[in-house]
Amino acid sequence: MCVLCCCLKAGAQEFIIPQTNINSQGYPHVLPDNSVEFRIRSNEDLSQMKVSLDPSCRFEKQQDGFWTAHTKPLVPGFHYYWFTLGGMDISDPASKSYFGCGRMTSAIDIPEAGCDFYAIKEVPHGKVSIATYYSKVRKGYATMYVYTPAGYSEDNKRYPVLYLQHGGGEDESGWTLQGKTNHILDNLIAEGKAKEMLVVMSNGNITVPGTGFGYSIQGMRGFEEELTQVIVPFVDKNFRTIADRQHRALAGLSMGGGQSFFVGLQHTELFSHIGVFSTGVFGGIRETKSFNAEEAMPGLISHHEKYNQSLKLFYISVGTDDPRLSSTRKAVTAMQQAGLTITYNTFPGDHEWQVWRKSLHDFAQKLF
């Protein structure tokens, strides 16, 4: 048995109640063609209220006094959304809100047919805890989400660690709440497809005064100091880790993928597995100039043998509809032709969580 959503029938019309709903009262719901229907009671005129999921979608008043809106068919996956009325963005009180797009906002998770690797199943379940730590880099307190596998609290074993970073506009909660990391690992471990491991998800929104932010060694300096000087020592001290490079991995999505690229490749004395998901490092976004591997990471090409020997896995993935696809493919091909050993994969989708869930699912099976 697994749980992804609830499928109901209204008359002859089947629909799905997504798990992102606050309750199971019926709206919003997903129709068989993956379009979404909203229903709101209001005495105000909502005819000009927009739904961010579909620019052409508007609310219409029904005979029962409710207002309804029906979007175009959407691709499966996790969608942030909001309503806009009178120039003001409004969250949907019928859906859960998540930190994404740099703010708390509503979201709807549209199931993908035949895709249940991130569903809650009847397997042993690990635990996600929130750890508070003091950062000498931030000069203040911060929190991290830590996944420990089933049995961690009952045994005395030590475990390898995956440090897993969120993207821009998100925070340390993203990989658990949106990404379903704990369910993905629970299922993989139960199936014997992944090793038992800890997963540490920290807040990567940090800069050092004067350095700014950007896809460069200097732009990632704040996160580098936070990870290497604060987070890794804290985790090794407070959790039962195997505290060596062979049993540490670093991966992330988008901005977090850039952090994994620049920080992980600089610190192969700490990490032997690096995962880069849907990053803008290689191009495809406005802020990124033409990518040159040797300029971005001096020695990556000229001393590629060192990286091939140091890294058990250098993994890069991207969505097939992501604007970063062409630039990523070009960069990967160039680095491979120059002698770097890279495992590369693509997954259907744009720059969104369904691609990142699949990237983690694939990456985790190759670790340790």
Salt bridges, closest charged atoms under 4 A:
GLU14 OE2 - LYS9 NZ 3.85
GLU37 OE1 - HIS29 NE2 2.86
ASP64 OD2 - ARG39 NH2 2.99
ASP89 OD2 - ARG103 NH1 3.27
ASP109 OD2 - ARG357 NH2 2.67
GLU112 OE1 - LYS358 NZ 2.95
ASP116 OD1 - LYS121 NZ 3.43
ASP155 OD1 - ARG240 NH2 2.65
ASP186 OD2 - HIS125 ND1 3.26
GLU191 OE1 - LYS193 NZ 3.52
GLU196 OE1 - LYS157 NZ 2.67
GLU224 OE1 - ARG221 NH1 2.57
GLU224 OE2 - HIS267 NE2 2.71
GLU226 OE2 - ARG138 NE 2.94
ASP236 OD2 - ARG248 NH2 2.91
ASP244 OD1 - HIS247 ND1 2.73
GLU269 OE2 - HIS267 ND1 2.71
GLU287 OE2 - ARG286 NH2 3.38
GLU305 OE2 - HIS304 NE2 3.61
ASP322 OD1 - ARG324 NH1 2.73
ASP322 OD2 - HIS351 ND1 2.69
ASP362 OD1 - LYS366 NZ 3.44
